[in-house]
Each structure stands twice: as structure tokens, then as C-alpha cells.
Amino acid sequence: MSTALALGGALAHLLELPNKIGLPRDQYFTVQTIYRGWNRLAYLLAMQFVSILAVIGMSRRRPNVF
């Protein structure tokens, strides 16, 4: 779930790029202000890291999973 949420921001950038690529410089930077606060998605990366460590810990006795 955390991976899907973390990739949501990247997907939003990808899907809107065709609409923004032709904008003049000033308009482009005006549109970019809608991303304020999206840096909080970085906390999901920490959650992903903890999840990966948990899976490694739970599967250390099962060599085929590791």
C-alpha cells in the first residue's frame, strides 16, 4: 500500500507533463506551486523501508523466500 501511495506522486507528474511542457516559464512555475506539501510523501519511503526490513526479518528462516 505504501508503495502505491508513494508512486502516486510520480504518476501525477508523468500524466500532467504533456499539458505543462509547452507552458511559458512564468506559467510553468506558477503551476508548480500546486505541489507544496507533497514532500510529506517522503515519509512513505521510510514506511516502505521498515516494511522491507520486517519482511526480511520474518523470512530469514525460510531460505527460498530470502
C-alpha positions as CSV (number, residue, x, y, z in Angstrom):
1,M,0.0,0.0,0.0
2,S,2.8,2.4,0.9
3,T,4.5,1.7,-2.5
4,A,1.3,2.6,-4.3
5,L,0.9,5.8,-2.4
6,A,4.5,6.8,-2.9
7,L,4.3,6.2,-6.7
8,G,1.1,8.2,-6.9
9,G,3.0,11.5,-6.9
10,A,5.4,10.3,-9.6
11,L,2.4,9.1,-11.7
12,A,0.7,12.5,-11.3
13,H,3.9,14.2,-12.6
14,L,4.0,11.8,-15.6
15,L,0.4,12.3,-16.5
16,E,0.4,16.1,-16.4
17,L,3.7,16.6,-18.2
18,P,2.2,16.8,-21.7
19,N,-0.1,19.6,-20.6
20,K,2.7,21.6,-18.9
21,I,5.6,21.1,-21.2
22,G,4.6,23.8,-23.6
23,L,3.9,26.5,-21.0
24,P,6.0,29.6,-20.8
25,R,8.5,29.8,-17.9
26,D,6.4,32.0,-15.6
27,Q,3.2,30.0,-16.1
28,Y,5.1,26.7,-15.6
29,F,6.5,27.9,-12.2
30,T,3.0,29.2,-11.2
31,V,1.6,25.7,-11.9
32,Q,4.4,24.1,-10.0
33,T,3.2,25.7,-6.7
34,I,0.4,23.1,-6.5
35,Y,3.0,20.6,-5.3
36,R,3.5,22.4,-2.0
37,G,3.2,19.8,0.8
38,W,3.9,16.8,-1.4
39,N,7.3,16.4,0.2
40,R,5.5,14.7,3.0
41,L,5.2,11.7,0.8
42,A,8.8,11.0,1.7
43,Y,7.6,9.6,4.9
44,L,6.1,6.8,2.9
45,L,9.6,5.8,1.8
46,A,10.6,5.4,5.4
47,M,7.5,3.2,5.9
48,Q,8.5,1.1,2.9
49,F,12.0,0.6,4.3
50,V,10.6,-0.5,7.6
51,S,8.2,-2.9,5.8
52,I,11.1,-4.4,3.7
53,L,13.1,-4.9,6.9
54,A,10.1,-6.6,8.5
55,V,9.7,-9.0,5.6
56,I,13.4,-9.8,5.7
57,G,13.1,-10.5,9.4
58,M,10.0,-12.7,9.1
59,S,11.5,-14.7,6.3
60,R,15.1,-15.2,7.5
61,R,14.4,-18.8,8.5
62,R,12.9,-19.6,5.0
63,P,15.8,-19.5,2.5
64,N,13.6,-19.9,-0.5
65,V,11.9,-16.6,0.4
66,F,15.1,-14.7,1.1
